[in-house]
Amino acid sequence: MDEFALRLNRRLDSAGDLVWSPYSVASALALAATGARGRTYDELAGALGGPPEGLGLAEAAALGDDAEIAVADTLWLREGLPVEEEYERATGAALHSADFAGDPEAARRAINAEVAKTTRELIQDLLPAGAVDAGTSAVIVNALYLKAAWRIPFSRRDTVPAPFHGPGGRRRVPTMRRTGRMPYAEAGGWRMVTLAAGGGVVADVLLGPEDGPPAPEALRPLYDAARSVKVELTLPRFRVESRASLGEPLGALGVRTAFTDDADFSGMTPAPVRIDRIEHKAVLEVDEQGLEGAAATAAVMVRASMDISRPVEFRVDRPFLVVVRHPATGAVYFLARVTEP
């Protein structure tokens, strides 16, 4: 899923802070792809990088006792809309009936309330006003909450104001400090350190020659080159929050038919439906103790090597990237660009 994450990331708005969850978006697209047929399926699977059942999404939702993770896949259906039994069995998604025709605003509030519950209230308004209306047939929702403590926490005593050079100029921000052994790599003009957290989750912090995200071909050499060395790390505390409509970015990855009247979701329902919009919202917070993040995605459907004796200095004092992932399954939970911590 890492290639899907970086390909879509390059299509998202590049101005300012950005955070989104490749895992949540992929989960929602997988729910749609499982019910898709023909060209609709081919385009969705092509964007995801393979069939939905081969993405390891379920395995990435089980992290054991060392991290708290909650994942909810739900399908909200217009009252009276039939659903294929095989689709229910294949996805395991929770099904809800909603009165989109009679009271779309109440349906929107119910969907947002369910998302808020799953994300521990970090995301309370996934669907903005007007996102569903009397013509809405179904809404596919994935909500994700993740909280994991660092294996070796930062000391709050060492957090001090330090200069950060963002687009708005130089300012002082609370900056964490830690010295110790951790995976470090340099490749293609990029530098990376990796912080280990509970549940096998890691957070990669990347500094590059530019503010934009690395291409997939630039990230692989970093992972291959990572070695455990002594690092003097300074990293700002931060909280980033973003909202995105994903229809156009996904269209750039080839997902087009699903948004037209030619869409074929007959594996989900015999009724003719198409995707009207895909809304996504994510929050990621990193401090001395660990990381906490939440994300939710809704698809609204309508008819129709290194030997270093001295510590490496890794000073994060300009815009940087963070990738929160699960190496054992390949899941990318969050991808963030921080320009103004």
Secondary structure, 3 states (H helix, E strand, C coil): CHHHHHHHHCCCCCCCCEEECHHHHHHHHHHHHHCCCHHHHHHHHHHHCCCHHHCCCCHHHCCHHHEEEEEEEEEEEECCCCCCHHHHHHHCCEEEEECCCCCHHHHHHHHHHHHHHHCCCCCCCCCCCCCCCCCEEEEEEEEEEEEEEECCCCCHHHCEEEEEEECCEEEEEEEEEEEEEEEEEEECCEEEEEEEEHHHCEEEEEECCCCCCCCHHHHHHHHHHCEEEEEEEEEECEEEEEEEECHHHHHHCCCCHHHCCCCCCCCCCCCCEEEEEEEEEEEEEECCCEEEEEEEEEEEEEECCCCCCCCEEEECCCCEEEEEEECCCCEEEEEEEECCC
